[in-house]
Amino acid sequence: MNMLPLRDTDGPQRYRAAYIIHLRDIWNDITESSTGGDQTSTAAIGLVSVQESQVYGIPLPDLLTLPDKDASRDPVLKMEMGYMLLPESWGKGYCTEAVAGVLESYKKATNFWQPYKGVYLNLIVGEDNLASCKVAEKAGFQHLGLHEWPGEPVFLAGAWRDCRVLVFGIYLARPKAIEI
Ligand SMILES: CC(C)(COP(=O)(O)OP(=O)(O)OC[C@H]1O[C@@H](n2cnc3c(N)ncnc32)[C@H](O)[C@@H]1OP(=O)(O)O)[C@@H](O)C(=O)NCCC(=O)NCCS
């Protein structure tokens, strides 16, 4: 995976990262090594994004996220994750593997989220998106509930949908002051 930290240059610091998911061509690797070459071949098949909730995310009620008053006390950076793969790559376990990899690397990337003492991540999923729910649960996200709001349908995961989404949450890094 390549990590592309994107930071706005003007105004207050904002937190965003995009992880491009690459599929490695192992047959090419085998051929290359047998001929003494060292060219690895990959194809980009998807994206995992992580971005600051307050700036880029969907506003959520306190029951479905870490409440702002708790986040500002420690302080904890609140972020929202999204992911998508090209359709020909669906159903092969790639997203599950990619999200697990992002969570692991993100926990270690303490330079990225300093000066915060912790990171809390929300994930918003269309209520009929079973594949995405499974990815979330296998990655360790907690299912927090259904969020519904009045208004026109929203464009989510390739289609216009009613304003009803499932909300998941997880601590990527937890300040020592917060009890588990
Ligand atoms: C959601 C998405 C990212 C899942 O990626 P993926 O690589 O296909 O997911 P995985 O192969 O890791 O599968 C995860 C689980 O979902 C299941 N699954 C996959 N496609 C499914 C489908 N259409 N219906 C039900 N379950 C499905 C898999 O069997 C697997 O479960 P298992 O481990 O119990 O077998 C992908 O379908 C996608 O990009 N969809 C369009 C964009 C989108 O919906 N993004 C999510 C927005 S929150």
Ligand as a Chemical Component Dictionary entry (heavy atoms), coordinates in Angstrom:
data_LIG
# 
_chem_comp.id                   LIG 
_chem_comp.type                 NON-POLYMER 
_chem_comp.pdbx_formal_charge   0 
_chem_comp.three_letter_code    LIG 
# 
loop_
_chem_comp_atom.comp_id 
_chem_comp_atom.atom_id 
_chem_comp_atom.alt_atom_id 
_chem_comp_atom.type_symbol 
_chem_comp_atom.charge 
_chem_comp_atom.model_Cartn_x 
_chem_comp_atom.model_Cartn_y 
_chem_comp_atom.model_Cartn_z 
_chem_comp_atom.pdbx_ordinal 
LIG C1  C1  C 0 -17.699 -2.936  0.073  1  
LIG C2  C2  C 0 -16.435 -3.363  -0.656 2  
LIG C3  C3  C 0 -15.346 -2.335  -0.356 3  
LIG C4  C4  C 0 -16.046 -4.751  -0.104 4  
LIG O1  O1  O 0 -14.801 -5.115  -0.668 5  
LIG P1  P1  P 0 -14.407 -6.645  -0.937 6  
LIG O2  O2  O 0 -12.949 -6.710  -1.195 7  
LIG O3  O3  O 0 -15.325 -7.213  -1.945 8  
LIG O4  O4  O 0 -14.709 -7.291  0.472  9  
LIG P2  P2  P 0 -14.133 -8.700  0.932  10 
LIG O5  O5  O 0 -13.864 -9.555  -0.250 11 
LIG O6  O6  O 0 -13.005 -8.415  1.880  12 
LIG O7  O7  O 0 -15.393 -9.335  1.647  13 
LIG C5  C5  C 0 -15.805 -9.003  2.926  14 
LIG C6  C6  C 0 -16.963 -9.897  3.299  15 
LIG O8  O8  O 0 -18.139 -9.494  2.571  16 
LIG C7  C7  C 0 -18.676 -10.616 1.877  17 
LIG N1  N1  N 0 -19.238 -10.113 0.633  18 
LIG C8  C8  C 0 -18.572 -9.665  -0.442 19 
LIG N2  N2  N 0 -19.450 -9.249  -1.379 20 
LIG C9  C9  C 0 -20.691 -9.450  -0.859 21 
LIG C10 C10 C 0 -22.015 -9.211  -1.321 22 
LIG N3  N3  N 0 -22.230 -8.672  -2.522 23 
LIG N4  N4  N 0 -23.048 -9.534  -0.514 24 
LIG C11 C11 C 0 -22.834 -10.079 0.713  25 
LIG N5  N5  N 0 -21.599 -10.296 1.214  26 
LIG C12 C12 C 0 -20.546 -9.999  0.431  27 
LIG C13 C13 C 0 -17.513 -11.562 1.672  28 
LIG O9  O9  O 0 -17.957 -12.875 1.493  29 
LIG C14 C14 C 0 -16.760 -11.362 2.964  30 
LIG O10 O10 O 0 -17.379 -12.075 4.014  31 
LIG P3  P3  P 0 -16.699 -13.396 4.633  32 
LIG O11 O11 O 0 -15.338 -12.969 5.109  33 
LIG O12 O12 O 0 -17.621 -13.771 5.742  34 
LIG O13 O13 O 0 -16.625 -14.364 3.520  35 
LIG C15 C15 C 0 -16.637 -3.450  -2.181 36 
LIG O14 O14 O 0 -17.739 -4.283  -2.429 37 
LIG C16 C16 C 0 -16.875 -2.097  -2.820 38 
LIG O15 O15 O 0 -15.950 -1.392  -3.181 39 
LIG N6  N6  N 0 -18.157 -1.703  -2.975 40 
LIG C17 C17 C 0 -18.514 -0.419  -3.579 41 
LIG C18 C18 C 0 -18.141 0.760   -2.688 42 
LIG C19 C19 C 0 -18.635 0.567   -1.276 43 
LIG O16 O16 O 0 -19.712 0.036   -1.019 44 
LIG N7  N7  N 0 -17.816 1.054   -0.347 45 
LIG C20 C20 C 0 -18.120 0.975   1.056  46 
LIG C21 C21 C 0 -18.755 2.268   1.483  47 
LIG S1  S1  S 0 -18.909 2.253   3.253  48 
# 
loop_
_chem_comp_bond.comp_id 
_chem_comp_bond.atom_id_1 
_chem_comp_bond.atom_id_2 
_chem_comp_bond.value_order 
_chem_comp_bond.pdbx_ordinal 
LIG C1  C2  SING 1  
LIG C2  C3  SING 2  
LIG C2  C4  SING 3  
LIG C2  C15 SING 4  
LIG C4  O1  SING 5  
LIG O1  P1  SING 6  
LIG P1  O2  DOUB 7  
LIG P1  O3  SING 8  
LIG P1  O4  SING 9  
LIG O4  P2  SING 10 
LIG P2  O5  DOUB 11 
LIG P2  O6  SING 12 
LIG P2  O7  SING 13 
LIG O7  C5  SING 14 
LIG C5  C6  SING 15 
LIG C6  O8  SING 16 
LIG C6  C14 SING 17 
LIG O8  C7  SING 18 
LIG C7  N1  SING 19 
LIG C7  C13 SING 20 
LIG N1  C8  SING 21 
LIG N1  C12 SING 22 
LIG C8  N2  DOUB 23 
LIG N2  C9  SING 24 
LIG C9  C10 SING 25 
LIG C9  C12 DOUB 26 
LIG C10 N3  SING 27 
LIG C10 N4  DOUB 28 
LIG N4  C11 SING 29 
LIG C11 N5  DOUB 30 
LIG N5  C12 SING 31 
LIG C13 O9  SING 32 
LIG C13 C14 SING 33 
LIG C14 O10 SING 34 
LIG O10 P3  SING 35 
LIG P3  O11 DOUB 36 
LIG P3  O12 SING 37 
LIG P3  O13 SING 38 
LIG C15 O14 SING 39 
LIG C15 C16 SING 40 
LIG C16 O15 DOUB 41 
LIG C16 N6  SING 42 
LIG N6  C17 SING 43 
LIG C17 C18 SING 44 
LIG C18 C19 SING 45 
LIG C19 O16 DOUB 46 
LIG C19 N7  SING 47 
LIG N7  C20 SING 48 
LIG C20 C21 SING 49 
LIG C21 S1  SING 50 
# 
